[in-house]
Amino acid sequence: MNASPALPTTPEDIGRRILRWVADLRGPDDLSPDGIERALGVPVVRAPDGSGAYGIGNRIDDRWNYTLRSLAPSEEDAGDAPRMLFSFDDQTGRFDDFAPVCALDFDAYATALRNAGYVAAFDLGPRDALNGVIFRRDAVEIRMQVRAENDGHPDHLCVAALLVDVSGGDHA
């Protein structure tokens, strides 16, 4: 019997795998379970309920998990490729200290994405508050949500989540 490859257990390991995956994204096949397994080198779990949902996830420590999971297209996007959500998830609900999952910070993710040909634009909300950063290349859009590391390092940005979309639709 062959043992399945181990899931990453550190934020740096999963972050580097995710960055390699998004650097090579071209279309919907890259978001399929098989495409993700090839890119990340770990088995993807498919929902047993027949919903078509799939993804990976693992515990980092007593507080933090990560997940990469499929999101069904919204009703207005019916027929488009699924989107994927990668996130670091604080199991305590406090969200006060991102230092444990900030081994690769915003600068590391942004540099890797720019080196892969993505162009960045700020996603601004009301009163020009930073909601995140949108990276686009061809039909691929990655919406990055960032958070301050903690109260002691409010200017050091950490990546909380990436929403990956390869539908190629109008991303204006």
C-alpha positions in Angstrom: 0.0 0.0 0.0 1.3 3.4 -0.9 1.1 6.2 1.7 -0.5 9.4 0.5 1.8 12.4 0.4 1.7 14.4 3.7 -0.3 17.7 3.7 1.8 20.8 4.4 1.9 21.7 8.1 3.6 25.1 8.0 2.3 28.4 6.7 5.5 28.7 4.6 5.2 25.3 3.0 1.5 25.7 2.0 2.2 29.3 1.0 5.0 28.3 -1.4 2.9 25.5 -2.9 -0.1 27.9 -3.4 2.2 30.5 -5.0 3.7 27.8 -7.4 0.1 26.8 -8.3 -1.2 30.3 -9.0 2.0 31.1 -11.0 1.0 28.4 -13.4 -2.7 29.0 -13.5 -4.1 29.3 -17.0 -7.7 28.1 -17.0 -10.5 26.0 -15.3 -8.6 22.7 -15.6 -6.0 24.1 -13.2 -8.8 24.5 -10.6 -10.0 21.0 -11.0 -9.2 18.4 -8.3 -6.7 16.7 -10.6 -5.1 20.0 -11.4 -4.7 21.0 -7.8 -3.3 17.5 -6.9 -0.7 17.8 -9.6 0.2 21.4 -8.6 0.3 20.9 -4.8 1.5 17.3 -4.7 -1.2 16.3 -2.2 -4.5 14.5 -2.5 -7.7 16.6 -2.8 -10.7 15.5 -0.8 -14.0 15.4 -2.6 -17.3 15.9 -0.7 -19.1 12.6 -0.2 -22.5 14.3 -0.4 -22.4 14.6 -4.2 -22.2 18.4 -4.1 -19.1 18.5 -6.2 -17.2 20.4 -3.5 -13.5 19.6 -3.0 -10.4 20.9 -1.4 -7.6 20.4 1.1 -7.0 21.6 4.6 -4.8 20.9 7.6 -4.0 22.1 11.1 -1.0 24.3 11.5 -1.0 24.5 15.3 -3.6 24.6 18.2 -4.9 27.9 16.8 -4.5 28.0 13.1 -5.7 25.9 10.1 -5.6 26.5 6.4 -8.0 25.5 3.7 -8.2 25.5 0.0 -11.7 24.8 -1.1 -13.9 25.1 -4.1 -16.7 27.6 -4.3 -19.6 27.0 -6.6 -20.2 29.7 -9.2 -22.7 32.4 -8.2 -26.1 32.4 -9.8 -25.1 35.3 -12.1 -21.9 33.4 -13.1 -23.7 30.1 -13.7 -21.7 27.9 -16.1 -18.4 29.4 -15.2 -15.5 27.5 -13.7 -15.6 27.1 -9.9 -13.6 29.5 -7.9 -11.1 28.5 -5.1 -10.7 30.1 -1.7 -7.4 29.7 0.1 -7.4 31.0 3.7 -5.7 30.9 7.0 -8.4 30.2 9.6 -8.0 31.2 13.2 -9.9 28.6 15.2 -10.2 30.9 18.3 -12.2 33.6 16.5 -9.9 36.3 17.9 -8.1 37.3 14.7 -5.8 39.4 16.8 -2.3 38.0 15.8 -1.4 36.8 12.4 2.3 36.4 13.2 2.0 32.5 13.3 0.8 32.4 9.7 2.9 35.3 8.3 6.1 33.5 7.5 5.4 34.5 3.9 4.0 38.0 4.2 2.1 40.2 1.8 5.4 41.4 0.2 6.5 37.8 -0.5 3.1 36.9 -2.1 2.9 40.1 -4.1 6.5 39.7 -5.4 5.9 36.1 -6.5 2.6 37.1 -8.2 4.2 40.0 -10.0 7.1 37.8 -11.1 4.5 35.4 -12.5 3.1 38.2 -14.7 0.2 39.4 -12.6 -0.7 43.1 -12.4 -1.8 44.4 -9.1 -4.6 46.9 -8.3 -5.8 48.0 -4.9 -9.4 46.9 -3.9 -10.6 50.0 -2.0 -13.8 50.2 0.0 -15.7 53.0 1.6 -13.6 56.1 2.4 -10.8 54.4 0.4 -10.2 51.8 3.1 -8.0 48.9 1.8 -10.1 45.8 1.3 -7.3 44.0 -0.3 -5.3 43.7 -3.6 -6.5 42.3 -6.9 -4.0 40.5 -9.1 -4.9 39.9 -12.7 -3.2 38.0 -15.6 -5.1 37.1 -18.7 -8.3 35.2 -17.6 -7.0 34.7 -14.0 -8.0 37.0 -11.1 -6.7 36.6 -7.6 -8.3 38.7 -4.8 -6.0 38.9 -1.9 -7.3 39.8 1.6 -4.6 41.2 3.9 -4.5 41.9 7.6 -2.1 43.6 9.9 0.2 41.1 11.7 -0.8 42.3 15.1 -1.1 45.5 17.3 2.7 45.6 17.7 3.3 45.4 13.9 0.2 47.2 12.4 2.2 48.1 9.2 3.3 44.6 8.5 0.7 43.0 6.2 -0.1 39.3 6.2 -2.1 37.3 3.7 -5.4 36.1 5.2 -7.1 34.7 2.1 -6.9 34.4 -1.7 -10.0 34.1 -3.9 -8.9 32.5 -7.2 -11.1 32.9 -10.3 -10.2 31.7 -13.8 -13.6 32.5 -15.5 -12.0 35.2 -17.6 -15.1 37.3 -17.3 -15.3 41.0 -17.0 -13.3 41.9 -13.9 -13.6 45.6 -14.2 
